[in-house]
Amino acid sequence: MCQHQPTCPSADSSDREAAHLVATYPEQGWSLLCNGVLCFEDTGELLPDGQIIAPHRSLGADHVVTAA
């Protein structure tokens, strides 16, 4: 799919999110990358083969909650 030089990472590589944006729909919460990956605003992904990647947001220190 990718026509960029150098070629963007493939959908099955660990750095797949580094591919160029083809379309973005922030009002719907998703973007399409040139490698066919759909990226969702919650950091989840849908790969071209139908595989689902669960959201993988990292929590910063200011988001950590301690039980009382």
Backbone as CSV, one residue per row, in Angstrom:
resi,resn,N_x,N_y,N_z,CA_x,CA_y,CA_z,C_x,C_y,C_z
1,MET,0.805,-1.204,0.000,0.000,0.000,0.000,0.849,1.269,0.000
2,CYS,1.902,1.277,0.772,2.691,2.492,0.966,3.513,2.839,-0.267
3,GLN,3.432,4.095,-0.693,4.205,4.602,-1.824,5.336,5.530,-1.362
4,HIS,5.515,5.686,-0.037,6.518,6.609,0.500,7.919,6.034,0.364
5,GLN,8.897,6.946,0.279,10.306,6.557,0.257,11.003,7.272,1.389
6,PRO,11.614,6.619,2.327,11.623,5.168,2.491,10.228,4.661,2.861
7,THR,10.002,3.393,2.618,8.710,2.777,2.859,8.354,2.831,4.338
8,CYS,7.110,3.092,4.624,6.619,3.129,6.008,6.619,1.726,6.605
9,PRO,6.619,1.624,7.930,6.579,0.316,8.580,5.311,-0.449,8.182
10,SER,5.433,-1.747,8.065,4.286,-2.580,7.711,3.327,-2.691,8.892
11,ALA,2.139,-3.183,8.616,1.112,-3.309,9.654,1.491,-4.318,10.727
12,ASP,2.375,-5.256,10.418,2.745,-6.261,11.419,4.052,-5.938,12.148
13,SER,4.633,-4.777,11.885,5.860,-4.394,12.593,5.511,-3.681,13.903
14,SER,6.446,-3.670,14.821,6.193,-3.068,16.137,6.050,-1.553,16.077
15,ASP,6.612,-0.920,15.054,6.522,0.537,14.918,5.495,0.955,13.869
16,ARG,4.446,0.156,13.683,3.422,0.395,12.654,2.763,1.765,12.761
17,GLU,2.718,2.347,13.962,2.081,3.650,14.164,2.876,4.800,13.560
18,ALA,4.108,4.525,13.097,4.945,5.563,12.496,4.620,5.791,11.016
19,ALA,3.706,5.016,10.453,3.319,5.181,9.054,2.591,6.512,8.858
20,HIS,2.581,7.006,7.631,1.923,8.273,7.308,0.401,8.159,7.384
21,LEU,-0.227,9.252,7.770,-1.689,9.327,7.787,-2.230,9.429,6.361
22,VAL,-3.271,8.667,6.083,-3.947,8.746,4.798,-5.254,9.512,4.963
23,ALA,-5.939,9.241,6.048,-7.216,9.910,6.350,-7.364,10.001,7.852
24,THR,-7.982,11.084,8.299,-8.228,11.250,9.726,-9.633,11.784,9.936
25,TYR,-10.319,11.211,10.885,-11.687,11.598,11.228,-11.777,11.786,12.742
26,PRO,-11.230,12.893,13.258,-11.209,13.105,14.705,-12.607,13.147,15.322
27,GLU,-13.595,13.613,14.542,-14.953,13.652,15.072,-15.520,12.238,15.284
28,GLN,-14.952,11.255,14.572,-15.363,9.861,14.745,-14.359,9.075,15.583
29,GLY,-13.209,9.665,15.851,-12.232,9.052,16.741,-11.295,8.040,16.100
30,TRP,-11.046,8.154,14.782,-10.125,7.218,14.155,-9.353,7.853,13.010
31,SER,-8.239,7.208,12.677,-7.387,7.629,11.561,-6.906,6.384,10.825
32,LEU,-6.664,6.527,9.517,-6.154,5.439,8.691,-4.720,5.746,8.313
33,LEU,-3.831,4.783,8.498,-2.430,4.927,8.123,-2.199,4.267,6.762
34,CYS,-1.121,4.644,6.088,-0.869,4.125,4.740,-0.568,2.630,4.723
35,ASN,-0.278,2.038,5.873,-0.054,0.595,5.929,-1.354,-0.175,6.187
36,GLY,-2.490,0.533,6.183,-3.786,-0.115,6.342,-4.268,-0.233,7.769
37,VAL,-3.535,0.285,8.722,-3.901,0.206,10.134,-4.889,1.321,10.470
38,LEU,-5.972,0.956,11.149,-6.898,1.947,11.701,-6.478,2.207,13.140
39,CYS,-6.205,3.455,13.457,-5.822,3.847,14.813,-6.989,4.607,15.437
40,PHE,-7.358,4.207,16.635,-8.468,4.838,17.333,-7.949,5.767,18.418
41,GLU,-8.760,6.760,18.788,-8.310,7.771,19.752,-8.000,7.186,21.119
42,ASP,-8.544,6.016,21.446,-8.226,5.390,22.734,-6.932,4.582,22.667
43,THR,-6.183,4.685,21.573,-4.914,4.024,21.250,-5.090,2.564,20.853
44,GLY,-6.311,2.103,20.685,-6.537,0.779,20.126,-6.295,0.825,18.625
45,GLU,-6.104,-0.347,18.031,-5.837,-0.421,16.597,-6.561,-1.617,15.987
46,LEU,-6.866,-1.496,14.710,-7.419,-2.591,13.928,-6.486,-2.781,12.743
47,LEU,-5.887,-3.971,12.653,-4.938,-4.258,11.586,-5.677,-4.729,10.337
48,PRO,-5.046,-4.626,9.170,-5.706,-5.009,7.923,-6.194,-6.460,7.899
49,ASP,-5.544,-7.346,8.651,-5.960,-8.749,8.672,-7.098,-9.018,9.660
50,GLY,-7.604,-7.959,10.301,-8.711,-8.088,11.249,-8.272,-8.240,12.693
51,GLN,-6.986,-8.341,12.933,-6.473,-8.468,14.300,-6.721,-7.177,15.064
52,ILE,-7.128,-7.318,16.313,-7.397,-6.167,17.174,-6.243,-5.983,18.147
53,ILE,-5.757,-4.763,18.244,-4.732,-4.407,19.226,-5.434,-3.576,20.295
54,ALA,-5.419,-4.075,21.526,-6.098,-3.391,22.627,-5.463,-2.028,22.893
55,PRO,-6.237,-1.088,23.416,-5.677,0.220,23.776,-4.444,0.049,24.656
56,HIS,-3.447,0.881,24.416,-2.186,0.757,25.143,-1.667,2.102,25.620
57,ARG,-2.576,2.895,26.147,-2.163,4.181,26.719,-1.309,3.934,27.944
58,SER,-0.276,4.718,28.078,0.511,4.636,29.304,0.011,5.730,30.241
59,LEU,-0.081,5.378,31.496,-0.520,6.357,32.496,0.689,7.089,33.040
60,GLY,0.630,8.394,33.004,1.697,9.201,33.575,1.583,9.208,35.099
61,ALA,2.599,9.694,35.746,2.617,9.726,37.217,1.471,10.542,37.771
62,ASP,0.990,11.557,37.014,-0.091,12.391,37.504,-1.452,11.692,37.360
63,HIS,-1.509,10.511,36.728,-2.748,9.776,36.550,-2.842,8.554,37.463
64,VAL,-1.826,8.295,38.244,-1.814,7.129,39.120,-2.684,7.432,40.334
65,VAL,-3.565,6.481,40.645,-4.456,6.634,41.795,-4.026,5.666,42.880
66,THR,-3.937,6.161,44.113,-3.557,5.337,45.245,-4.788,5.059,46.095
67,ALA,-4.956,3.805,46.468,-6.083,3.428,47.321,-5.892,4.011,48.715
68,ALA,-6.992,4.444,49.299,-6.922,5.063,50.623,-6.942,4.021,51.710
